[in-house]
Amino acid sequence: MLSDAAWDRPSLSGFWQQRPIEGTRSTQETEVYIGYTETTLYVGIVAYDSDPSGIIMADSRRDASLENGDNVSFIIDSFMDQQNGLVFGTNPAGIEYDAQVSRQASGSMMGSGGFNLNWDTNWRVATHIGDYGWSAEFEIPFRSLRFGNQDVQTWGFNFQRTIRRNNEIAYWAPISRQYSLSRLADAGRVAGIEAPAMRNFKITPYLLGRERTGNRIASLSDQDGGFDIKYSVTPSLTLDATYNTDFAQVEVDEFQINLDRFSLFLPEQRPFFLENSAQFTVGDPGEMELFFSRRIGIAGDGSAIPIKGGLRLSGKVGDATNVGLLHMQADEVAGVAPQTDFSVARVSQEFDNRSSLGFLVVNKEENGSLDGGPNHYNRTYAVDGQLGLGDDALLSGFVAKTDTPGLSGDDMAVRLAAASDTEAWSFAGSVTHVGENFNPEVGFLRRKDYTRVGIFGLNRWRDASWDNLLEMRPHIAYRGWWGGDGLYETGFWHVDNHWEWKSGFEIHTGVNFLHEGVRESFEFAPGYEVAAGDYDDEELQLVLITDDSQPLSMRVTAKIGGYFGGDRVQVTPAINYRVGEVFNARLGWTLNELKRPGNPEKLRINVGSLRMTYSFSPQISLQALFQYNDATDVVGANLRFAWLTSADAGFYLVYNEMRDEDVGMFTEKRREWILKFSHTFDLFN
């Protein structure tokens, strides 16, 4: 491996701590070697360790978190735009970890960009542990990267090493404590890279068999097939095509409890939509997103709608223009949805110092109507941008408008935000207004017709005289919503301090001041009504986090106080247990105990989940997710066996079962077996 004569070249070294002692040299030496052939980029990293027995390996699944053990990772900014990059990482077990950074996801609490862990590409890594420490050799085909057309190029690089027993994080190019590896503005440079003009044409067909049984159907079996195609139009622009798109291997959504009157947000998990997803993202995450891909192929009740196929063109034109074009067609489902076309067009131009200006158009066209009326359409238009101020401040915002038949006037949304991150302080503020008729049907809107104000301030306080305490982070936050009729709908003041020890132990001690203005009475559970009116409450919030590098760790959050004029105790414990890097388990539970004024009965709602993973190797794993919700007496099970032959293909065996009170608590409702095989054919290799 790294003993090969090809690595007989100068190395990059001299790593600097970010924690625990910022600005000092790393306690262990690290050497980085970079080389390439006509087809492949090679990166070799030697992580010297004076005590190899102290190396911690926490997981070996692809894309599992690297934070719980020793690891190395690096980011490549191949366009030198200081806004977009690709991350590759591994640990001593040889995990393959890759991610995509868009619009400089700085890693700070105010980061405005996106960090997409679900971006996957094909590459390999080999690791070795010895008496010197451990080493890793990365083999990344140039066709798996994106870069410009110059014959000789300079790329941005930064390298991170974590020595977990010391809770030490060190970088080749030093980064201030408020940032992470994604801080591309502080990356170093590597010159003289002769990247070839690569051709990339891959086709990934799949075959699928499914058998379902349940209370509504005695038995149903079907077989299916389809394919995905990936073609590099240029080294920086990729065309993806999909036919009869299938997501059978995707993990099911986790159960959530809604104790409020606004919509819950369920994140996208389907790989095709997650790749390059940040390119299409405009909005206020979790509150208002102008394009939300879960509107494609998923009905309002969560059931799947078949997707006939689609096309996506994404990447860069030149060095600074980002392009994203997406078109998908969902099939007709009788009584549920007509055949529908979805189109998204996105262009953004990058400027110096993290600045950009972009345009977004989202179009939905229904080819038919469930009620026999005229075809329905919905469109969203937006202009967005961000402006970097100095090294640490950012202004951002957007203006959007929707076009819906039957809705006219007051159909715009506007947002303006500002953030500043320095080594000691973080500040942020935002104002958002959403009109009464603003209706992004291919987006997500948690609530309608409102004005929202948010402010945030945080101090990172470190003192060299502290023996065991690493940092304190006192902070204050406020979020307030006013309805279009002037009603003060929601107010949330949060005053807190995070106490973080050098061992990894943390305690958060906070208090929340809550206001709710209820326009119309609602029930959050049968027999538990919240009457219209104004409610002001306070609650104590405590969080305890133990060192997650240990085989047994836990996190507990408790909220105790008032809730809509009544009382609430909410306790959310999560226990993690691992055996080496091969077995990981997480038991999570949420208990809500609520008491309403005038109602002597306490309402108890429990939601629990048990997630377990056994990794036979970085490519072969067995995962299980069991869930329980006693509010609706639902029990769910999802088991997945995966044997990956590449980053995006392999063999999958999936079992799903759901039981609920409709047919008795522990009586079968639905059972499903899925067998899927896909394989990637590289036509130019």
C-alpha positions in Angstrom: 0.0 0.0 0.0 1.8 3.2 1.2 5.1 1.3 1.0 4.8 1.4 -2.8 7.6 3.4 -4.5 4.9 5.6 -6.1 4.5 7.4 -2.7 8.2 8.4 -2.6 7.3 12.1 -2.8 7.0 15.0 -0.4 4.1 14.9 1.9 1.7 17.4 3.4 2.1 17.5 7.2 1.9 19.9 10.2 -1.7 19.5 11.4 -3.2 22.1 13.9 -5.7 21.4 16.6 -9.1 22.9 16.6 -10.0 21.1 19.8 -9.2 20.7 22.6 -6.5 23.3 22.5 -7.1 25.5 19.5 -4.1 26.8 17.5 -1.6 24.3 18.9 0.1 21.4 17.0 -1.6 18.1 16.9 -0.4 15.6 19.6 0.3 13.0 16.8 1.9 13.4 13.5 -0.1 13.0 10.2 1.3 12.8 6.7 -0.7 13.2 3.5 0.4 12.1 0.0 -1.4 13.1 -3.2 -0.7 11.4 -6.6 -2.6 10.5 -9.7 -2.6 8.5 -12.9 -4.3 9.2 -16.2 -7.6 7.8 -14.7 -7.4 8.0 -10.9 -6.7 10.4 -8.0 -4.8 8.8 -5.1 -4.6 10.1 -1.6 -2.5 8.4 1.1 -2.7 9.4 4.7 -0.5 8.0 7.5 -1.9 8.7 11.0 1.0 8.1 13.3 0.0 7.1 16.8 2.3 6.6 19.8 -0.4 4.3 21.4 -2.0 2.2 18.6 -3.9 0.2 21.3 -5.9 3.3 22.0 -7.3 3.6 18.4 -11.1 3.5 18.5 -13.2 1.9 15.7 -16.9 2.6 16.1 -18.6 1.5 12.9 -17.9 0.0 9.5 -21.1 0.7 7.5 -20.9 2.9 4.4 -21.6 6.5 5.3 -21.9 5.8 9.0 -20.9 8.6 11.3 -17.2 9.1 11.7 -17.5 11.1 14.9 -17.5 8.2 17.4 -14.1 6.9 16.6 -10.7 7.7 15.1 -11.0 8.9 11.5 -9.4 10.9 8.6 -11.3 12.9 6.0 -10.7 15.5 3.4 -12.6 17.9 1.2 -11.9 18.8 -2.5 -12.8 22.1 -4.0 -12.0 21.3 -7.6 -13.4 24.6 -9.0 -11.7 26.8 -6.4 -15.0 28.6 -5.9 -14.8 28.3 -2.1 -18.5 27.3 -2.0 -18.9 23.7 -3.3 -16.8 20.6 -2.5 -16.7 16.8 -2.2 -15.9 15.1 1.1 -14.2 11.7 1.4 -13.4 9.9 4.7 -12.6 6.7 6.4 -11.8 5.1 9.8 -9.3 2.3 10.6 -12.1 -0.3 9.7 -12.1 1.0 6.1 -15.5 2.6 6.0 -16.4 4.5 2.8 -17.8 7.9 3.7 -18.6 10.5 1.1 -20.7 13.7 1.0 -21.4 16.8 -1.0 -21.0 20.4 0.2 -23.0 23.1 -1.5 -22.9 26.9 -1.0 -20.3 26.4 1.8 -22.1 24.5 4.5 -19.7 26.1 7.0 -20.5 23.6 9.8 -21.2 26.4 12.2 -24.6 27.0 13.8 -25.3 29.6 11.1 -24.2 27.6 8.1 -26.3 28.6 5.1 -25.4 25.9 2.7 -26.1 22.2 2.4 -24.2 19.1 3.6 -25.5 16.1 1.6 -24.4 12.8 3.2 -26.6 10.9 0.7 -24.4 11.9 -2.2 -22.6 8.7 -3.3 -20.0 7.9 -5.9 -17.7 5.0 -6.7 -14.3 4.9 -5.1 -12.3 2.6 -2.9 -10.2 2.8 0.3 -7.8 0.4 2.0 -6.6 0.8 5.6 -4.0 -0.8 7.7 -3.2 -0.8 11.5 0.4 -1.2 12.6 2.8 -0.4 15.4 3.2 3.1 13.8 -0.6 3.9 14.0 -2.8 3.4 11.0 -2.9 4.4 7.4 -5.4 4.8 4.5 -5.1 4.8 0.8 -7.9 6.4 -1.2 -8.4 5.5 -4.9 -10.9 7.9 -6.5 -11.5 7.7 -10.3 -11.5 11.1 -11.9 -14.9 10.2 -13.5 -16.3 10.2 -9.9 -15.3 13.8 -9.5 -16.4 17.1 -11.0 -13.8 19.6 -12.3 -13.0 22.2 -14.9 -11.6 21.8 -18.4 -8.1 23.3 -17.9 -5.1 21.1 -18.7 -3.4 21.9 -15.4 -5.5 22.9 -12.4 -5.2 24.0 -8.8 -7.7 22.5 -6.4 -8.6 23.5 -2.9 -7.9 20.8 -0.3 -8.2 20.4 3.5 -7.6 17.4 5.7 -9.0 16.5 9.1 -7.9 14.0 11.6 -9.8 12.9 14.7 -8.0 11.2 17.6 -11.1 10.1 19.6 -9.6 9.1 22.9 -8.3 12.6 23.3 -11.4 14.2 21.7 -8.9 15.9 19.4 -9.7 17.3 16.0 -6.9 18.7 13.9 -6.7 20.2 10.4 -3.9 20.6 7.8 -5.2 24.1 7.0 -6.3 25.6 10.4 -10.0 26.3 10.9 -11.5 28.4 13.7 -13.6 26.7 16.3 -16.9 27.8 14.9 -16.3 26.0 11.6 -15.8 22.5 10.3 -14.1 20.8 7.4 -16.8 22.3 5.1 -15.3 25.8 5.6 -13.8 26.0 2.0 -12.8 29.6 2.4 -10.0 28.4 4.7 -8.9 25.4 2.6 -5.3 25.0 1.4 -4.3 24.7 -2.3 -2.7 21.9 -4.3 -1.4 23.0 -7.7 -0.2 21.1 -10.8 -3.1 18.6 -11.0 -3.4 17.3 -14.6 -7.0 16.1 -14.6 -8.0 14.2 -17.8 -11.1 14.9 -19.9 -13.0 11.8 -18.6 -15.9 10.1 -20.1 -18.5 8.6 -17.8 -21.5 6.5 -19.0 -23.1 4.2 -16.5 -26.3 2.2 -16.6 -27.8 0.6 -13.5 -30.7 -1.8 -14.2 -32.7 -3.4 -11.4 -35.0 -6.4 -11.0 -37.4 -6.6 -8.1 -39.8 -9.2 -6.7 -42.4 -8.3 -4.0 -45.0 -10.3 -2.1 -47.5 -8.6 0.2 -50.1 -10.0 2.6 -52.5 -8.1 4.9 -56.0 -7.6 6.2 -57.1 -5.9 3.0 -55.5 -8.3 0.6 -55.0 -12.0 1.0 -51.8 -12.1 -1.1 -50.3 -10.1 -3.9 -47.1 -10.9 -5.7 -45.5 -8.8 -8.5 -42.2 -8.5 -10.3 -40.8 -5.3 -11.8 -37.7 -3.8 -13.4 -36.3 -0.5 -14.4 -33.0 1.3 -14.8 -31.0 4.5 -14.0 -28.5 6.1 -16.4 -25.7 8.5 -15.5 -23.8 10.3 -18.3 -21.1 13.0 -17.9 -21.9 15.7 -20.6 -18.8 17.4 -19.4 -16.5 16.8 -16.5 -18.6 19.2 -14.5 -22.1 18.5 -15.9 -24.0 15.3 -15.4 -27.2 13.9 -17.0 -29.2 11.4 -15.0 -32.1 9.4 -16.4 -34.4 7.0 -14.5 -37.2 4.7 -15.8 -39.8 3.0 -13.6 -38.0 4.5 -10.6 -38.0 2.3 -7.5 -37.1 3.0 -3.9 -37.8 -0.4 -2.2 -34.5 -0.4 -0.3 -35.1 2.9 1.4 -35.6 2.8 5.1 -39.1 3.6 6.3 -40.0 6.9 8.0 -39.6 7.2 11.7 -42.8 7.6 13.8 -43.5 11.1 15.0 -46.1 12.6 17.4 -47.9 15.8 16.5 -49.0 17.7 19.6 -49.6 20.9 17.7 -51.9 22.1 14.9 -49.2 22.5 12.2 -47.8 20.1 9.7 -44.9 17.7 10.6 -41.8 17.6 8.4 -40.6 14.3 7.1 -37.2 14.4 5.4 -36.5 13.0 1.9 -34.8 9.6 2.0 -34.9 8.4 -1.6 -31.4 8.4 -3.2 -32.4 9.7 -6.7 -33.8 12.9 -5.2 -31.1 13.3 -2.6 -28.2 13.5 -5.1 -27.5 17.1 -5.8 -30.5 18.1 -3.8 -28.9 21.3 -2.4 -28.8 22.7 -6.0 -32.6 22.9 -6.0 -33.0 24.1 -2.4 -34.5 27.5 -1.7 -36.4 28.4 1.4 -36.5 28.2 5.2 -35.5 24.6 6.1 -38.2 22.7 7.9 -40.6 25.7 7.7 -41.0 26.6 4.1 -39.2 24.9 1.2 -40.1 26.0 -2.4 -39.2 22.6 -3.8 -39.8 19.5 -1.7 -39.2 16.3 -3.6 -41.4 14.2 -1.3 -44.4 15.8 -3.2 -43.3 13.5 -6.1 -44.3 9.9 -5.9 -45.8 10.1 -2.4 -49.5 10.7 -1.7 -50.8 12.8 1.1 -51.4 9.6 3.2 -47.8 8.5 2.7 -48.6 5.8 0.2 -46.4 5.4 -2.9 -47.4 6.7 -6.3 -45.5 4.9 -9.1 -43.0 7.1 -10.9 -42.7 6.4 -14.6 -39.4 8.1 -15.0 -37.5 11.3 -15.2 -34.4 13.3 -16.2 -32.0 15.5 -14.3 -29.2 17.7 -15.6 -27.1 19.1 -12.8 -23.6 20.6 -12.3 -21.6 23.5 -13.5 -21.3 25.4 -16.8 -18.0 27.1 -16.7 -16.4 27.7 -13.3 -19.2 29.7 -11.5 -22.6 28.9 -13.0 -24.6 26.1 -11.4 -27.4 24.5 -13.4 -30.2 22.2 -12.2 -33.0 20.9 -14.5 -35.4 18.1 -13.3 -38.4 16.6 -14.9 -40.3 13.6 -13.4 -43.6 12.0 -14.3 -45.8 10.2 -11.7 -48.3 7.7 -12.9 -52.1 7.8 -12.4 -53.5 6.1 -9.3 -57.3 5.7 -9.6 -59.1 7.8 -6.9 -55.8 9.1 -5.5 -53.9 11.1 -8.1 -54.0 11.8 -11.9 -50.9 11.4 -14.0 -48.7 14.4 -13.1 -45.6 16.0 -14.5 -43.2 17.8 -12.3 -40.5 20.2 -13.6 -37.9 22.2 -11.8 -35.4 24.7 -13.4 -32.7 26.2 -11.3 -29.7 28.5 -12.2 -27.4 30.2 -9.8 -24.3 32.3 -10.5 -21.5 32.4 -7.9 -19.4 35.4 -7.1 -16.4 36.1 -4.9 -16.6 35.8 -1.1 -19.4 33.2 -0.9 -21.9 35.4 -2.8 -24.4 34.2 -5.4 -27.6 35.0 -7.2 -30.1 32.4 -8.4 -33.5 31.7 -10.0 -35.9 28.9 -9.5 -39.0 27.8 -11.4 -41.2 24.8 -10.2 -44.1 23.5 -12.3 -46.7 20.9 -11.6 -49.1 19.8 -14.4 -51.9 17.3 -13.8 -52.9 15.4 -17.0 -56.5 14.8 -16.0 -58.7 15.5 -13.0 -60.1 13.3 -10.3 -63.4 15.2 -10.2 -63.7 15.6 -14.0 -62.9 19.3 -14.0 -60.2 21.1 -15.9 -56.6 20.0 -15.6 -54.9 21.5 -12.6 -51.5 23.2 -12.5 -49.4 25.0 -9.9 -46.2 27.1 -10.4 -43.6 28.6 -8.2 -41.1 31.3 -9.2 -38.3 32.6 -7.0 -35.2 34.8 -7.0 -32.7 34.2 -4.3 -29.2 35.2 -3.3 -26.5 35.6 -0.7 -23.8 38.2 -0.1 -20.7 37.5 1.9 -19.5 40.3 4.1 -15.9 40.0 5.2 -14.7 36.6 6.3 -17.5 35.6 8.7 -20.8 37.4 7.8 -23.5 36.6 5.3 -26.7 38.2 4.0 -29.2 35.9 2.3 -32.8 36.0 1.1 -35.4 35.3 -1.5 -38.6 36.5 -3.1 -41.1 33.9 -4.4 -44.5 33.9 -6.0 -46.9 31.1 -6.8 -49.5 30.7 -9.6 -52.6 28.6 -8.7 -56.0 28.5 -10.5 -58.6 30.1 -8.2 -56.0 31.9 -6.0 -55.0 35.5 -6.9 -53.4 38.3 -5.0 -51.3 38.0 -1.8 -49.5 35.0 -3.3 -45.9 36.0 -2.5 -43.3 35.0 0.1 -40.2 37.0 1.1 -37.4 36.2 3.4 -34.3 38.2 4.5 -31.6 36.7 6.9 -28.3 37.8 8.2 -25.7 35.8 10.1 -22.2 36.4 11.5 -19.8 33.8 12.9 -16.6 34.7 14.7 -14.5 32.5 16.9 -16.2 33.7 20.0 -19.6 34.9 18.9 -22.5 33.9 16.5 -25.4 36.1 15.7 -28.3 35.6 13.3 -31.6 37.2 12.5 -34.3 36.7 9.9 -37.7 38.0 8.8 -40.1 35.9 6.7 -43.5 36.8 5.3 -45.9 34.4 3.6 -49.0 35.6 1.9 -52.5 34.1 2.4 -52.6 32.7 -1.1 -48.9 31.6 -1.4 -49.3 27.9 -2.4 -46.2 26.0 -3.4 -47.8 22.6 -4.0 -44.5 21.0 -4.9 -43.0 22.5 -1.8 -43.4 22.3 2.0 -45.2 24.9 4.0 -45.6 24.2 7.7 -48.1 26.9 8.2 -49.8 29.5 6.0 -50.4 33.3 6.0 -47.8 34.5 8.6 -44.9 36.8 9.4 -42.0 35.2 11.2 -39.2 36.8 13.1 -36.1 35.0 14.4 -33.1 36.1 16.4 -30.1 34.2 17.8 -27.0 35.0 19.7 -24.3 32.6 21.1 -20.9 32.9 22.8 -18.2 30.3 22.7 -16.2 30.7 25.9 -13.0 28.8 26.5 -10.4 29.4 29.2 -7.0 27.8 29.3 -7.1 27.7 33.1 -10.0 25.2 33.0 -8.7 21.7 33.8 -11.5 19.5 32.5 -14.1 21.9 31.0 -13.6 22.5 27.3 -16.2 25.1 26.4 -19.3 26.9 27.6 -21.9 28.2 25.0 -24.4 30.5 26.6 -27.0 31.6 24.1 -30.5 33.0 23.6 -32.9 32.5 20.7 -36.4 33.8 19.8 -38.9 32.8 17.2 -42.2 34.5 16.7 -45.1 34.0 14.3 -47.9 36.4 13.6 -50.9 35.4 11.5 -52.2 37.5 8.6 -55.0 38.7 10.8 -52.5 40.0 13.4 -52.9 37.2 15.9 -49.6 36.5 17.8 -49.7 32.8 16.9 -46.5 31.4 18.4 -43.7 32.8 20.5 -40.7 30.9 21.7 -37.9 32.3 23.9 -35.0 29.9 24.6 -32.3 30.8 27.2 -29.6 28.1 27.6 -26.0 27.3 28.3 -24.1 24.2 27.0 -21.4 22.9 29.3 -19.0 20.7 27.3 -16.2 18.8 29.0 -12.9 17.6 27.4 -14.1 14.0 27.9 -17.0 14.6 25.6 -19.6 14.8 28.4 -22.2 17.6 28.0 -25.0 19.2 30.0 -27.4 21.8 28.6 -29.4 23.8 31.1 -32.1 26.0 29.6 -35.5 27.5 30.1 -38.2 28.2 27.5 -40.9 30.8 27.5 -43.8 29.8 25.3 -46.7 31.7 23.8 -49.5 30.1 21.7 -52.4 32.0 20.2 -55.1 29.5 19.2 -57.4 30.8 16.6 -59.7 27.7 16.6 -60.1 24.9 19.1 -58.3 21.7 18.2 -57.7 18.2 19.6 -54.2 16.8 19.8 -55.6 13.5 21.1 -59.2 12.2 21.5 -60.9 13.9 24.4 -58.0 16.4 24.9 -59.0 19.7 23.4 -57.2 23.0 23.4 -59.8 25.8 23.3 -59.3 29.0 21.3 -57.4 31.7 23.2 -54.0 32.9 24.3 -51.6 30.7 26.4 -48.4 31.7 28.1 -46.2 29.0 29.7 -42.7 28.3 30.9 -40.7 25.1 30.9 -37.4 23.9 32.1 -35.2 22.1 29.5 -32.3 19.8 30.5 -30.0 17.8 28.2 -27.4 15.2 29.2 -24.9 13.7 26.7 -22.2 11.2 27.6 -19.1 10.4 25.6 -20.2 8.7 22.5 -16.8 7.2 21.8 -17.5 4.7 24.6 -19.2 1.3 23.8 -22.2 2.5 25.9 -23.4 6.1 25.7 -26.6 8.0 26.1 -28.4 11.2 25.5 -31.4 12.4 27.5 -33.6 15.4 26.9 -36.2 16.5 29.5 -38.8 19.3 29.2 -40.9 20.1 32.3 -43.5 22.9 32.5 -46.6 24.3 31.0 -48.1 23.5 27.6 -51.2 25.2 26.2 -52.2 26.2 29.7 -51.8 22.7 31.1 -48.8 20.7 32.3 -46.4 18.6 30.3 -43.5 16.3 31.1 -41.5 15.2 28.1 -38.6 12.8 28.5 -36.6 11.6 25.5 -33.8 9.1 26.4 -31.6 7.5 23.7 -29.1 4.7 24.6 -26.4 3.7 22.2 -24.4 0.4 22.4 -21.8 -1.0 20.2 -19.5 -4.0 20.0 -16.4 -2.9 18.1 -17.1 -1.7 14.6 -19.5 -4.5 13.7 -22.5 -4.1 15.9 -24.4 -0.9 16.7 -27.7 -0.5 18.5 -29.8 2.5 19.5 -32.8 2.4 21.7 -34.8 5.7 21.6 -38.0 6.6 23.5 -40.2 9.6 23.9 -42.6 9.9 26.8 -45.2 12.7 26.9 -47.3 13.1 30.0 -49.9 15.9 29.6 -52.6 17.2 31.9 -55.3 19.6 30.7 -57.1 22.1 32.9 -60.4 20.6 34.2 -59.5 17.1 33.1 -58.3 14.9 36.0 -57.0 12.2 33.6 -53.3 12.4 32.5 -52.6 11.6 28.9 -49.5 9.5 28.3 -48.1 9.0 24.8 -45.1 6.8 24.2 -43.1 6.5 20.9 -40.2 4.1 20.9 -37.7 2.8 18.4 -34.9 0.2 18.4 -32.4 0.4 15.6 -29.7 -2.3 15.2 -27.0 -2.9 12.6 -24.6 -5.8 12.2 -21.8 -5.2 9.6 -20.2 -8.3 8.1 -18.0 -5.9 6.1 -18.1 -2.3 4.9 -20.2 -3.6 2.0 -22.4 -6.2 3.7 -24.8 -5.3 6.5 -28.0 -6.3 8.2 -30.2 -3.5 9.7 -33.4 -3.7 11.7 -35.7 -0.9 12.8 -38.6 -1.7 15.2 -41.0 1.1 16.2 -44.0 1.6 18.5 -46.6 4.3 18.9 -49.1 3.8 21.7 -51.2 6.8 20.7 -52.5 4.9 17.7 -51.3 1.4 18.9 -49.1 0.9 15.9 -46.1 -1.4 15.8 -43.8 -1.4 12.8 -40.8 -3.5 11.7 -38.3 -2.9 8.9 -35.4 -5.3 8.2 -32.9 -4.8 5.5 -30.1 -7.0 4.3 -27.7 -5.1 1.9 -24.8 -6.4 -0.1 -23.3 -3.5 -2.0 -21.4 -4.2 -5.2 -20.9 -0.4 -5.8 -21.8 2.8 -4.1 -25.3 2.8 -5.6 -26.1 -0.8 -6.5 -26.2 -4.3 -5.0 -28.5 -7.0 -3.6 -31.2 -6.0 -1.1 -33.6 -8.2 0.9 -36.3 -6.1 2.7 -39.0 -7.2 5.2 -41.7 -4.8 6.3 -44.5 -5.4 8.8 -47.1 -3.0 10.3 -49.7 -3.9 12.9 -52.3 -1.5 14.4 -55.5 -1.3 16.4 -57.7 -1.5 13.3 -57.5 -5.3 13.5 -56.3 -5.8 17.1 -53.1 -4.7 18.7 -51.0 -7.7 17.8 -52.9 -9.0 14.8 -51.2 -8.7 11.5 -52.2 -5.8 9.3 -49.6 -5.8 6.5 -46.6 -7.8 5.7 -44.2 -7.4 2.8 -41.2 -9.1 1.4 -39.0 -7.4 -1.2 -36.1 -8.8 -3.1 -34.1 -6.4 -5.3 -30.9 -6.7 -7.3 -29.2 -3.9 -9.2 -25.8 -3.7 -10.9 -23.9 -0.8 -12.4 -22.3 -1.3 -15.8 -19.6 1.2 -16.6 -19.7 1.4 -20.4 -16.5 3.4 -20.8 -14.4 1.3 -18.4 
